[in-house]
Amino acid sequence: MTGIAFCDTLSYMTTLTIRIDDKLDSELRQLVARTGRRKSEFAREALRRQLALERFSELIQRLAPYAEARGWLTDEDVFAEVS
């Protein structure tokens, strides 16, 4: 029964193959050894974080004209307004 659940869990996943240099691979292997986590876990988490950063950056670019129209040119301008 465990095998069935495992297969069901993976049924929605796809495979991504990437090439990394020896130094990055060494760092990743050391981290895996220290933490007991898998390489794929670290890769998925890194990809999730990068995608979130990209979405955030796109949002900032879309909202920038509206912020500038209100006189918000820096983070401090925004914080001063909302605090």
PyMOL Python script that loads the backbone (N, CA, C, O; Angstrom):
from pymol import cmd

cmd.read_pdbstr("""\
ATOM      1  N   MET A   1       0.819  -1.191   0.000  1.00  0.00           N
ATOM      2  CA  MET A   1       0.000   0.000   0.000  1.00  0.00           C
ATOM      3  C   MET A   1       0.863   1.255   0.000  1.00  0.00           C
ATOM      4  O   MET A   1       0.501   2.246  -0.633  1.00  0.00           O
ATOM      5  N   THR A   2       1.985   1.232   0.689  1.00  0.00           N
ATOM      6  CA  THR A   2       2.880   2.376   0.684  1.00  0.00           C
ATOM      7  C   THR A   2       3.368   2.666  -0.728  1.00  0.00           C
ATOM      8  O   THR A   2       3.477   3.830  -1.115  1.00  0.00           O
ATOM      9  N   GLY A   3       3.661   1.631  -1.498  1.00  0.00           N
ATOM     10  CA  GLY A   3       4.116   1.818  -2.873  1.00  0.00           C
ATOM     11  C   GLY A   3       3.089   2.530  -3.721  1.00  0.00           C
ATOM     12  O   GLY A   3       3.446   3.342  -4.576  1.00  0.00           O
ATOM     13  N   ILE A   4       1.827   2.244  -3.502  1.00  0.00           N
ATOM     14  CA  ILE A   4       0.767   2.891  -4.269  1.00  0.00           C
ATOM     15  C   ILE A   4       0.704   4.377  -3.938  1.00  0.00           C
ATOM     16  O   ILE A   4       0.609   5.205  -4.844  1.00  0.00           O
ATOM     17  N   ALA A   5       0.755   4.723  -2.670  1.00  0.00           N
ATOM     18  CA  ALA A   5       0.717   6.130  -2.273  1.00  0.00           C
ATOM     19  C   ALA A   5       1.921   6.871  -2.840  1.00  0.00           C
ATOM     20  O   ALA A   5       1.804   8.011  -3.289  1.00  0.00           O
ATOM     21  N   PHE A   6       3.062   6.224  -2.816  1.00  0.00           N
ATOM     22  CA  PHE A   6       4.279   6.841  -3.344  1.00  0.00           C
ATOM     23  C   PHE A   6       4.119   7.119  -4.830  1.00  0.00           C
ATOM     24  O   PHE A   6       4.470   8.202  -5.299  1.00  0.00           O
ATOM     25  N   CYS A   7       3.599   6.167  -5.567  1.00  0.00           N
ATOM     26  CA  CYS A   7       3.386   6.351  -7.008  1.00  0.00           C
ATOM     27  C   CYS A   7       2.362   7.449  -7.261  1.00  0.00           C
ATOM     28  O   CYS A   7       2.530   8.255  -8.176  1.00  0.00           O
ATOM     29  N   ASP A   8       1.300   7.486  -6.453  1.00  0.00           N
ATOM     30  CA  ASP A   8       0.299   8.534  -6.614  1.00  0.00           C
ATOM     31  C   ASP A   8       0.905   9.909  -6.372  1.00  0.00           C
ATOM     32  O   ASP A   8       0.583  10.873  -7.067  1.00  0.00           O
ATOM     33  N   THR A   9       1.782   9.990  -5.381  1.00  0.00           N
ATOM     34  CA  THR A   9       2.428  11.259  -5.073  1.00  0.00           C
ATOM     35  C   THR A   9       3.276  11.731  -6.231  1.00  0.00           C
ATOM     36  O   THR A   9       3.277  12.921  -6.546  1.00  0.00           O
ATOM     37  N   LEU A  10       3.987  10.842  -6.866  1.00  0.00           N
ATOM     38  CA  LEU A  10       4.875  11.219  -7.962  1.00  0.00           C
ATOM     39  C   LEU A  10       4.152  11.399  -9.286  1.00  0.00           C
ATOM     40  O   LEU A  10       4.737  11.909 -10.240  1.00  0.00           O
ATOM     41  N   SER A  11       2.899  10.992  -9.363  1.00  0.00           N
ATOM     42  CA  SER A  11       2.205  11.039 -10.645  1.00  0.00           C
ATOM     43  C   SER A  11       2.034  12.456 -11.176  1.00  0.00           C
ATOM     44  O   SER A  11       1.861  12.639 -12.381  1.00  0.00           O
ATOM     45  N   TYR A  12       2.078  13.448 -10.320  1.00  0.00           N
ATOM     46  CA  TYR A  12       1.916  14.824 -10.772  1.00  0.00           C
ATOM     47  C   TYR A  12       3.253  15.534 -10.996  1.00  0.00           C
ATOM     48  O   TYR A  12       3.273  16.694 -11.405  1.00  0.00           O
ATOM     49  N   MET A  13       4.360  14.853 -10.735  1.00  0.00           N
ATOM     50  CA  MET A  13       5.670  15.480 -10.855  1.00  0.00           C
ATOM     51  C   MET A  13       6.304  15.192 -12.215  1.00  0.00           C
ATOM     52  O   MET A  13       6.061  14.151 -12.825  1.00  0.00           O
ATOM     53  N   THR A  14       7.117  16.135 -12.670  1.00  0.00           N
ATOM     54  CA  THR A  14       7.915  15.929 -13.873  1.00  0.00           C
ATOM     55  C   THR A  14       9.385  15.977 -13.482  1.00  0.00           C
ATOM     56  O   THR A  14       9.731  16.355 -12.363  1.00  0.00           O
ATOM     57  N   THR A  15      10.228  15.597 -14.398  1.00  0.00           N
ATOM     58  CA  THR A  15      11.658  15.560 -14.140  1.00  0.00           C
ATOM     59  C   THR A  15      12.334  16.731 -14.831  1.00  0.00           C
ATOM     60  O   THR A  15      12.016  17.064 -15.973  1.00  0.00           O
ATOM     61  N   LEU A  16      13.267  17.348 -14.127  1.00  0.00           N
ATOM     62  CA  LEU A  16      14.071  18.431 -14.665  1.00  0.00           C
ATOM     63  C   LEU A  16      15.530  18.036 -14.484  1.00  0.00           C
ATOM     64  O   LEU A  16      15.955  17.720 -13.373  1.00  0.00           O
ATOM     65  N   THR A  17      16.282  18.051 -15.547  1.00  0.00           N
ATOM     66  CA  THR A  17      17.699  17.719 -15.474  1.00  0.00           C
ATOM     67  C   THR A  17      18.503  18.998 -15.656  1.00  0.00           C
ATOM     68  O   THR A  17      18.289  19.743 -16.612  1.00  0.00           O
ATOM     69  N   ILE A  18      19.430  19.250 -14.735  1.00  0.00           N
ATOM     70  CA  ILE A  18      20.291  20.423 -14.854  1.00  0.00           C
ATOM     71  C   ILE A  18      21.741  19.994 -14.716  1.00  0.00           C
ATOM     72  O   ILE A  18      22.048  18.956 -14.130  1.00  0.00           O
ATOM     73  N   ARG A  19      22.609  20.801 -15.258  1.00  0.00           N
ATOM     74  CA  ARG A  19      24.045  20.560 -15.120  1.00  0.00           C
ATOM     75  C   ARG A  19      24.592  21.604 -14.150  1.00  0.00           C
ATOM     76  O   ARG A  19      24.275  22.790 -14.248  1.00  0.00           O
ATOM     77  N   ILE A  20      25.419  21.140 -13.210  1.00  0.00           N
ATOM     78  CA  ILE A  20      26.057  22.041 -12.266  1.00  0.00           C
ATOM     79  C   ILE A  20      27.554  21.767 -12.263  1.00  0.00           C
ATOM     80  O   ILE A  20      27.994  20.658 -12.563  1.00  0.00           O
ATOM     81  N   ASP A  21      28.329  22.786 -11.921  1.00  0.00           N
ATOM     82  CA  ASP A  21      29.776  22.595 -11.912  1.00  0.00           C
ATOM     83  C   ASP A  21      30.199  21.785 -10.683  1.00  0.00           C
ATOM     84  O   ASP A  21      29.411  21.560  -9.764  1.00  0.00           O
ATOM     85  N   ASP A  22      31.443  21.361 -10.693  1.00  0.00           N
ATOM     86  CA  ASP A  22      31.956  20.489  -9.627  1.00  0.00           C
ATOM     87  C   ASP A  22      31.898  21.151  -8.258  1.00  0.00           C
ATOM     88  O   ASP A  22      31.594  20.490  -7.264  1.00  0.00           O
ATOM     89  N   LYS A  23      32.185  22.440  -8.195  1.00  0.00           N
ATOM     90  CA  LYS A  23      32.176  23.145  -6.910  1.00  0.00           C
ATOM     91  C   LYS A  23      30.765  23.171  -6.313  1.00  0.00           C
ATOM     92  O   LYS A  23      30.580  22.895  -5.127  1.00  0.00           O
ATOM     93  N   LEU A  24      29.785  23.502  -7.136  1.00  0.00           N
ATOM     94  CA  LEU A  24      28.406  23.531  -6.660  1.00  0.00           C
ATOM     95  C   LEU A  24      27.950  22.136  -6.245  1.00  0.00           C
ATOM     96  O   LEU A  24      27.267  21.975  -5.233  1.00  0.00           O
ATOM     97  N   ASP A  25      28.327  21.139  -7.021  1.00  0.00           N
ATOM     98  CA  ASP A  25      27.974  19.763  -6.687  1.00  0.00           C
ATOM     99  C   ASP A  25      28.591  19.357  -5.352  1.00  0.00           C
ATOM    100  O   ASP A  25      27.938  18.706  -4.537  1.00  0.00           O
ATOM    101  N   SER A  26      29.835  19.737  -5.128  1.00  0.00           N
ATOM    102  CA  SER A  26      30.503  19.419  -3.870  1.00  0.00           C
ATOM    103  C   SER A  26      29.798  20.073  -2.688  1.00  0.00           C
ATOM    104  O   SER A  26      29.580  19.438  -1.656  1.00  0.00           O
ATOM    105  N   GLU A  27      29.442  21.349  -2.844  1.00  0.00           N
ATOM    106  CA  GLU A  27      28.725  22.056  -1.780  1.00  0.00           C
ATOM    107  C   GLU A  27      27.370  21.406  -1.508  1.00  0.00           C
ATOM    108  O   GLU A  27      26.964  21.251  -0.356  1.00  0.00           O
ATOM    109  N   LEU A  28      26.685  21.032  -2.573  1.00  0.00           N
ATOM    110  CA  LEU A  28      25.382  20.402  -2.426  1.00  0.00           C
ATOM    111  C   LEU A  28      25.502  19.045  -1.742  1.00  0.00           C
ATOM    112  O   LEU A  28      24.700  18.726  -0.864  1.00  0.00           O
ATOM    113  N   ARG A  29      26.476  18.255  -2.122  1.00  0.00           N
ATOM    114  CA  ARG A  29      26.692  16.948  -1.498  1.00  0.00           C
ATOM    115  C   ARG A  29      27.007  17.088  -0.004  1.00  0.00           C
ATOM    116  O   ARG A  29      26.529  16.300   0.812  1.00  0.00           O
ATOM    117  N   GLN A  30      27.805  18.087   0.343  1.00  0.00           N
ATOM    118  CA  GLN A  30      28.124  18.318   1.752  1.00  0.00           C
ATOM    119  C   GLN A  30      26.872  18.697   2.540  1.00  0.00           C
ATOM    120  O   GLN A  30      26.661  18.224   3.656  1.00  0.00           O
ATOM    121  N   LEU A  31      26.059  19.545   1.951  1.00  0.00           N
ATOM    122  CA  LEU A  31      24.829  19.960   2.608  1.00  0.00           C
ATOM    123  C   LEU A  31      23.875  18.784   2.786  1.00  0.00           C
ATOM    124  O   LEU A  31      23.250  18.635   3.836  1.00  0.00           O
ATOM    125  N   VAL A  32      23.769  17.965   1.769  1.00  0.00           N
ATOM    126  CA  VAL A  32      22.922  16.775   1.833  1.00  0.00           C
ATOM    127  C   VAL A  32      23.406  15.851   2.951  1.00  0.00           C
ATOM    128  O   VAL A  32      22.604  15.313   3.715  1.00  0.00           O
ATOM    129  N   ALA A  33      24.714  15.673   3.037  1.00  0.00           N
ATOM    130  CA  ALA A  33      25.278  14.801   4.070  1.00  0.00           C
ATOM    131  C   ALA A  33      25.005  15.351   5.472  1.00  0.00           C
ATOM    132  O   ALA A  33      24.701  14.590   6.391  1.00  0.00           O
ATOM    133  N   ARG A  34      25.113  16.662   5.633  1.00  0.00           N
ATOM    134  CA  ARG A  34      24.889  17.271   6.949  1.00  0.00           C
ATOM    135  C   ARG A  34      23.435  17.253   7.372  1.00  0.00           C
ATOM    136  O   ARG A  34      23.128  17.067   8.549  1.00  0.00           O
ATOM    137  N   THR A  35      22.542  17.445   6.423  1.00  0.00           N
ATOM    138  CA  THR A  35      21.131  17.626   6.765  1.00  0.00           C
ATOM    139  C   THR A  35      20.281  16.376   6.601  1.00  0.00           C
ATOM    140  O   THR A  35      19.213  16.261   7.201  1.00  0.00           O
ATOM    141  N   GLY A  36      20.756  15.446   5.791  1.00  0.00           N
ATOM    142  CA  GLY A  36      19.953  14.255   5.536  1.00  0.00           C
ATOM    143  C   GLY A  36      18.837  14.475   4.535  1.00  0.00           C
ATOM    144  O   GLY A  36      18.030  13.578   4.290  1.00  0.00           O
ATOM    145  N   ARG A  37      18.788  15.666   3.955  1.00  0.00           N
ATOM    146  CA  ARG A  37      17.780  15.944   2.930  1.00  0.00           C
ATOM    147  C   ARG A  37      18.319  15.513   1.577  1.00  0.00           C
ATOM    148  O   ARG A  37      19.511  15.240   1.436  1.00  0.00           O
ATOM    149  N   ARG A  38      17.464  15.454   0.607  1.00  0.00           N
ATOM    150  CA  ARG A  38      17.861  15.040  -0.741  1.00  0.00           C
ATOM    151  C   ARG A  38      18.201  16.245  -1.610  1.00  0.00           C
ATOM    152  O   ARG A  38      17.732  17.360  -1.379  1.00  0.00           O
ATOM    153  N   LYS A  39      19.029  15.987  -2.613  1.00  0.00           N
ATOM    154  CA  LYS A  39      19.380  17.046  -3.562  1.00  0.00           C
ATOM    155  C   LYS A  39      18.128  17.648  -4.188  1.00  0.00           C
ATOM    156  O   LYS A  39      18.021  18.865  -4.343  1.00  0.00           O
ATOM    157  N   SER A  40      17.205  16.802  -4.538  1.00  0.00           N
ATOM    158  CA  SER A  40      15.996  17.280  -5.210  1.00  0.00           C
ATOM    159  C   SER A  40      15.186  18.211  -4.316  1.00  0.00           C
ATOM    160  O   SER A  40      14.552  19.142  -4.813  1.00  0.00           O
ATOM    161  N   GLU A  41      15.196  17.976  -3.001  1.00  0.00           N
ATOM    162  CA  GLU A  41      14.494  18.875  -2.084  1.00  0.00           C
ATOM    163  C   GLU A  41      15.104  20.267  -2.133  1.00  0.00           C
ATOM    164  O   GLU A  41      14.389  21.266  -2.207  1.00  0.00           O
ATOM    165  N   PHE A  42      16.444  20.327  -2.092  1.00  0.00           N
ATOM    166  CA  PHE A  42      17.113  21.615  -2.155  1.00  0.00           C
ATOM    167  C   PHE A  42      16.852  22.299  -3.487  1.00  0.00           C
ATOM    168  O   PHE A  42      16.618  23.507  -3.526  1.00  0.00           O
ATOM    169  N   ALA A  43      16.889  21.552  -4.563  1.00  0.00           N
ATOM    170  CA  ALA A  43      16.658  22.130  -5.889  1.00  0.00           C
ATOM    171  C   ALA A  43      15.232  22.669  -6.004  1.00  0.00           C
ATOM    172  O   ALA A  43      15.026  23.762  -6.530  1.00  0.00           O
ATOM    173  N   ARG A  44      14.251  21.914  -5.518  1.00  0.00           N
ATOM    174  CA  ARG A  44      12.859  22.384  -5.568  1.00  0.00           C
ATOM    175  C   ARG A  44      12.681  23.649  -4.742  1.00  0.00           C
ATOM    176  O   ARG A  44      12.033  24.597  -5.186  1.00  0.00           O
ATOM    177  N   GLU A  45      13.253  23.669  -3.542  1.00  0.00           N
ATOM    178  CA  GLU A  45      13.128  24.845  -2.684  1.00  0.00           C
ATOM    179  C   GLU A  45      13.803  26.056  -3.319  1.00  0.00           C
ATOM    180  O   GLU A  45      13.255  27.158  -3.277  1.00  0.00           O
ATOM    181  N   ALA A  46      14.971  25.871  -3.900  1.00  0.00           N
ATOM    182  CA  ALA A  46      15.671  26.978  -4.565  1.00  0.00           C
ATOM    183  C   ALA A  46      14.848  27.508  -5.738  1.00  0.00           C
ATOM    184  O   ALA A  46      14.762  28.719  -5.944  1.00  0.00           O
ATOM    185  N   LEU A  47      14.251  26.608  -6.498  1.00  0.00           N
ATOM    186  CA  LEU A  47      13.432  27.017  -7.631  1.00  0.00           C
ATOM    187  C   LEU A  47      12.180  27.755  -7.161  1.00  0.00           C
ATOM    188  O   LEU A  47      11.796  28.760  -7.759  1.00  0.00           O
ATOM    189  N   ARG A  48      11.545  27.271  -6.107  1.00  0.00           N
ATOM    190  CA  ARG A  48      10.366  27.964  -5.552  1.00  0.00           C
ATOM    191  C   ARG A  48      10.726  29.385  -5.114  1.00  0.00           C
ATOM    192  O   ARG A  48      10.001  30.336  -5.406  1.00  0.00           O
ATOM    193  N   ARG A  49      11.846  29.517  -4.416  1.00  0.00           N
ATOM    194  CA  ARG A  49      12.266  30.841  -3.958  1.00  0.00           C
ATOM    195  C   ARG A  49      12.565  31.766  -5.133  1.00  0.00           C
ATOM    196  O   ARG A  49      12.163  32.929  -5.122  1.00  0.00           O
ATOM    197  N   GLN A  50      13.257  31.268  -6.129  1.00  0.00           N
ATOM    198  CA  GLN A  50      13.583  32.098  -7.281  1.00  0.00           C
ATOM    199  C   GLN A  50      12.338  32.524  -8.036  1.00  0.00           C
ATOM    200  O   GLN A  50      12.230  33.670  -8.474  1.00  0.00           O
ATOM    201  N   LEU A  51      11.395  31.601  -8.189  1.00  0.00           N
ATOM    202  CA  LEU A  51      10.142  31.954  -8.860  1.00  0.00           C
ATOM    203  C   LEU A  51       9.388  33.019  -8.067  1.00  0.00           C
ATOM    204  O   LEU A  51       8.815  33.933  -8.660  1.00  0.00           O
ATOM    205  N   ALA A  52       9.377  32.919  -6.744  1.00  0.00           N
ATOM    206  CA  ALA A  52       8.719  33.925  -5.909  1.00  0.00           C
ATOM    207  C   ALA A  52       9.402  35.286  -6.075  1.00  0.00           C
ATOM    208  O   ALA A  52       8.732  36.313  -6.174  1.00  0.00           O
ATOM    209  N   LEU A  53      10.730  35.286  -6.103  1.00  0.00           N
ATOM    210  CA  LEU A  53      11.459  36.541  -6.312  1.00  0.00           C
ATOM    211  C   LEU A  53      11.144  37.155  -7.669  1.00  0.00           C
ATOM    212  O   LEU A  53      10.995  38.371  -7.782  1.00  0.00           O
ATOM    213  N   GLU A  54      11.044  36.326  -8.690  1.00  0.00           N
ATOM    214  CA  GLU A  54      10.709  36.820 -10.030  1.00  0.00           C
ATOM    215  C   GLU A  54       9.305  37.412 -10.056  1.00  0.00           C
ATOM    216  O   GLU A  54       9.089  38.477 -10.634  1.00  0.00           O
ATOM    217  N   ARG A  55       8.339  36.717  -9.425  1.00  0.00           N
ATOM    218  CA  ARG A  55       6.965  37.246  -9.377  1.00  0.00           C
ATOM    219  C   ARG A  55       6.933  38.579  -8.640  1.00  0.00           C
ATOM    220  O   ARG A  55       6.259  39.514  -9.069  1.00  0.00           O
ATOM    221  N   PHE A  56       7.665  38.664  -7.527  1.00  0.00           N
ATOM    222  CA  PHE A  56       7.719  39.897  -6.754  1.00  0.00           C
ATOM    223  C   PHE A  56       8.320  41.028  -7.584  1.00  0.00           C
ATOM    224  O   PHE A  56       7.807  42.147  -7.577  1.00  0.00           O
ATOM    225  N   SER A  57       9.395  40.740  -8.290  1.00  0.00           N
ATOM    226  CA  SER A  57      10.038  41.738  -9.133  1.00  0.00           C
ATOM    227  C   SER A  57       9.095  42.234 -10.224  1.00  0.00           C
ATOM    228  O   SER A  57       9.033  43.432 -10.500  1.00  0.00           O
ATOM    229  N   GLU A  58       8.363  41.312 -10.841  1.00  0.00           N
ATOM    230  CA  GLU A  58       7.392  41.692 -11.875  1.00  0.00           C
ATOM    231  C   GLU A  58       6.295  42.580 -11.286  1.00  0.00           C
ATOM    232  O   GLU A  58       5.864  43.546 -11.916  1.00  0.00           O
ATOM    233  N   LEU A  59       5.852  42.248 -10.078  1.00  0.00           N
ATOM    234  CA  LEU A  59       4.810  43.041  -9.422  1.00  0.00           C
ATOM    235  C   LEU A  59       5.310  44.456  -9.139  1.00  0.00           C
ATOM    236  O   LEU A  59       4.588  45.430  -9.352  1.00  0.00           O
ATOM    237  N   ILE A  60       6.533  44.563  -8.663  1.00  0.00           N
ATOM    238  CA  ILE A  60       7.115  45.885  -8.401  1.00  0.00           C
ATOM    239  C   ILE A  60       7.157  46.707  -9.688  1.00  0.00           C
ATOM    240  O   ILE A  60       6.819  47.891  -9.684  1.00  0.00           O
ATOM    241  N   GLN A  61       7.570  46.080 -10.780  1.00  0.00           N
ATOM    242  CA  GLN A  61       7.645  46.799 -12.057  1.00  0.00           C
ATOM    243  C   GLN A  61       6.270  47.277 -12.505  1.00  0.00           C
ATOM    244  O   GLN A  61       6.136  48.383 -13.028  1.00  0.00           O
ATOM    245  N   ARG A  62       5.249  46.450 -12.302  1.00  0.00           N
ATOM    246  CA  ARG A  62       3.893  46.845 -12.714  1.00  0.00           C
ATOM    247  C   ARG A  62       3.335  47.957 -11.841  1.00  0.00           C
ATOM    248  O   ARG A  62       2.594  48.815 -12.319  1.00  0.00           O
ATOM    249  N   LEU A  63       3.694  47.942 -10.548  1.00  0.00           N
ATOM    250  CA  LEU A  63       3.138  48.922  -9.622  1.00  0.00           C
ATOM    251  C   LEU A  63       3.951  50.207  -9.531  1.00  0.00           C
ATOM    252  O   LEU A  63       3.469  51.205  -8.994  1.00  0.00           O
ATOM    253  N   ALA A  64       5.158  50.198 -10.039  1.00  0.00           N
ATOM    254  CA  ALA A  64       6.052  51.354  -9.921  1.00  0.00           C
ATOM    255  C   ALA A  64       5.421  52.656 -10.424  1.00  0.00           C
ATOM    256  O   ALA A  64       5.544  53.675  -9.743  1.00  0.00           O
ATOM    257  N   PRO A  65       4.761  52.671 -11.564  1.00  0.00           N
ATOM    258  CA  PRO A  65       4.174  53.940 -12.019  1.00  0.00           C
ATOM    259  C   PRO A  65       3.128  54.495 -11.046  1.00  0.00           C
ATOM    260  O   PRO A  65       3.035  55.709 -10.861  1.00  0.00           O
ATOM    261  N   TYR A  66       2.348  53.617 -10.430  1.00  0.00           N
ATOM    262  CA  TYR A  66       1.337  54.062  -9.469  1.00  0.00           C
ATOM    263  C   TYR A  66       1.992  54.605  -8.206  1.00  0.00           C
ATOM    264  O   TYR A  66       1.548  55.609  -7.649  1.00  0.00           O
ATOM    265  N   ALA A  67       3.043  53.938  -7.761  1.00  0.00           N
ATOM    266  CA  ALA A  67       3.770  54.388  -6.565  1.00  0.00           C
ATOM    267  C   ALA A  67       4.418  55.748  -6.826  1.00  0.00           C
ATOM    268  O   ALA A  67       4.347  56.646  -5.987  1.00  0.00           O
ATOM    269  N   GLU A  68       5.042  55.892  -7.978  1.00  0.00           N
ATOM    270  CA  GLU A  68       5.689  57.163  -8.307  1.00  0.00           C
ATOM    271  C   GLU A  68       4.669  58.291  -8.368  1.00  0.00           C
ATOM    272  O   GLU A  68       4.961  59.413  -7.955  1.00  0.00           O
ATOM    273  N   ALA A  69       3.477  58.006  -8.877  1.00  0.00           N
ATOM    274  CA  ALA A  69       2.421  59.018  -8.958  1.00  0.00           C
ATOM    275  C   ALA A  69       2.006  59.497  -7.565  1.00  0.00           C
ATOM    276  O   ALA A  69       1.550  60.629  -7.407  1.00  0.00           O
ATOM    277  N   ARG A  70       2.163  58.635  -6.556  1.00  0.00           N
ATOM    278  CA  ARG A  70       1.844  59.014  -5.173  1.00  0.00           C
ATOM    279  C   ARG A  70       3.046  59.608  -4.460  1.00  0.00           C
ATOM    280  O   ARG A  70       2.949  59.995  -3.296  1.00  0.00           O
ATOM    281  N   GLY A  71       4.183  59.683  -5.149  1.00  0.00           N
ATOM    282  CA  GLY A  71       5.381  60.234  -4.539  1.00  0.00           C
ATOM    283  C   GLY A  71       6.205  59.212  -3.781  1.00  0.00           C
ATOM    284  O   GLY A  71       7.096  59.577  -3.013  1.00  0.00           O
ATOM    285  N   TRP A  72       5.920  57.947  -3.986  1.00  0.00           N
ATOM    286  CA  TRP A  72       6.670  56.878  -3.317  1.00  0.00           C
ATOM    287  C   TRP A  72       7.817  56.466  -4.228  1.00  0.00           C
ATOM    288  O   TRP A  72       7.622  55.724  -5.191  1.00  0.00           O
ATOM    289  N   LEU A  73       8.989  56.943  -3.924  1.00  0.00           N
ATOM    290  CA  LEU A  73      10.145  56.647  -4.761  1.00  0.00           C
ATOM    291  C   LEU A  73      11.095  55.643  -4.097  1.00  0.00           C
ATOM    292  O   LEU A  73      11.909  55.013  -4.772  1.00  0.00           O
ATOM    293  N   THR A  74      10.986  55.501  -2.784  1.00  0.00           N
ATOM    294  CA  THR A  74      11.860  54.580  -2.056  1.00  0.00           C
ATOM    295  C   THR A  74      11.024  53.735  -1.097  1.00  0.00           C
ATOM    296  O   THR A  74       9.854  54.032  -0.855  1.00  0.00           O
ATOM    297  N   ASP A  75      11.628  52.690  -0.559  1.00  0.00           N
ATOM    298  CA  ASP A  75      10.945  51.882   0.459  1.00  0.00           C
ATOM    299  C   ASP A  75      10.588  52.733   1.668  1.00  0.00           C
ATOM    300  O   ASP A  75       9.536  52.548   2.281  1.00  0.00           O
ATOM    301  N   GLU A  76      11.473  53.670   2.008  1.00  0.00           N
ATOM    302  CA  GLU A  76      11.222  54.544   3.154  1.00  0.00           C
ATOM    303  C   GLU A  76       9.975  55.388   2.946  1.00  0.00           C
ATOM    304  O   GLU A  76       9.237  55.646   3.897  1.00  0.00           O
ATOM    305  N   ASP A  77       9.728  55.823   1.711  1.00  0.00           N
ATOM    306  CA  ASP A  77       8.516  56.584   1.412  1.00  0.00           C
ATOM    307  C   ASP A  77       7.269  55.756   1.720  1.00  0.00           C
ATOM    308  O   ASP A  77       6.312  56.255   2.312  1.00  0.00           O
ATOM    309  N   VAL A  78       7.291  54.510   1.319  1.00  0.00           N
ATOM    310  CA  VAL A  78       6.156  53.618   1.560  1.00  0.00           C
ATOM    311  C   VAL A  78       5.975  53.381   3.044  1.00  0.00           C
ATOM    312  O   VAL A  78       4.865  53.495   3.563  1.00  0.00           O
ATOM    313  N   PHE A  79       7.072  53.046   3.741  1.00  0.00           N
ATOM    314  CA  PHE A  79       6.987  52.780   5.175  1.00  0.00           C
ATOM    315  C   PHE A  79       6.485  53.993   5.948  1.00  0.00           C
ATOM    316  O   PHE A  79       5.715  53.853   6.898  1.00  0.00           O
ATOM    317  N   ALA A  80       6.920  55.186   5.541  1.00  0.00           N
ATOM    318  CA  ALA A  80       6.473  56.403   6.214  1.00  0.00           C
ATOM    319  C   ALA A  80       4.969  56.591   6.048  1.00  0.00           C
ATOM    320  O   ALA A  80       4.295  57.080   6.955  1.00  0.00           O
ATOM    321  N   GLU A  81       4.457  56.210   4.910  1.00  0.00           N
ATOM    322  CA  GLU A  81       3.024  56.374   4.632  1.00  0.00           C
ATOM    323  C   GLU A  81       2.175  55.370   5.407  1.00  0.00           C
ATOM    324  O   GLU A  81       1.092  55.709   5.884  1.00  0.00           O
ATOM    325  N   VAL A  82       2.650  54.165   5.530  1.00  0.00           N
ATOM    326  CA  VAL A  82       1.826  53.109   6.151  1.00  0.00           C
ATOM    327  C   VAL A  82       2.072  52.949   7.642  1.00  0.00           C
ATOM    328  O   VAL A  82       1.326  52.229   8.307  1.00  0.00           O
ATOM    329  N   SER A  83       3.093  53.597   8.187  1.00  0.00           N
ATOM    330  CA  SER A  83       3.337  53.426   9.627  1.00  0.00           C
ATOM    331  C   SER A  83       2.756  54.538  10.454  1.00  0.00           C
ATOM    332  O   SER A  83       2.883  54.528  11.679  1.00  0.00           O
TER     333      SER A  83
END
""", "prot")
cmd.dss("prot")
cmd.show_as("cartoon", "prot")
cmd.util.cbc("prot")
cmd.orient("prot")
